[in-house]
Amino acid sequence: MLKFHVEKMKCGGCVAAAKAAIEKLPGVNNAKVDLESASAEVNGSVDAERVIQALTKAGYPARLAD
């Protein structure tokens, strides 16, 4: 599982858009995006950089969580 810190999410619509951006990527089995903790968890065989790029392109800059 990969964990990310996701910025600029303000509402449930943002969460849905971020989750959709992640789930479009090949190799993603499932994704959980949480507004309160500004985080995303991704399961599957996907490269972290591809997830970061997809989220950033959707308007939600992201980085791997510490």
Rosetta blueprint (number, residue, H / E / L):
1 M L
2 L E
3 K E
4 F E
5 H E
6 V E
7 E L
8 K L
9 M L
10 K L
11 C L
12 G H
13 G H
14 C H
15 V H
16 A H
17 A H
18 A H
19 K H
20 A H
21 A H
22 I H
23 E H
24 K L
25 L L
26 P L
27 G L
28 V E
29 N E
30 N E
31 A E
32 K E
33 V E
34 D E
35 L L
36 E L
37 S L
38 A L
39 S E
40 A E
41 E E
42 V E
43 N E
44 G E
45 S L
46 V L
47 D L
48 A H
49 E H
50 R H
51 V H
52 I H
53 Q H
54 A H
55 L H
56 T H
57 K H
58 A L
59 G L
60 Y L
61 P L
62 A E
63 R E
64 L E
65 A L
66 D L
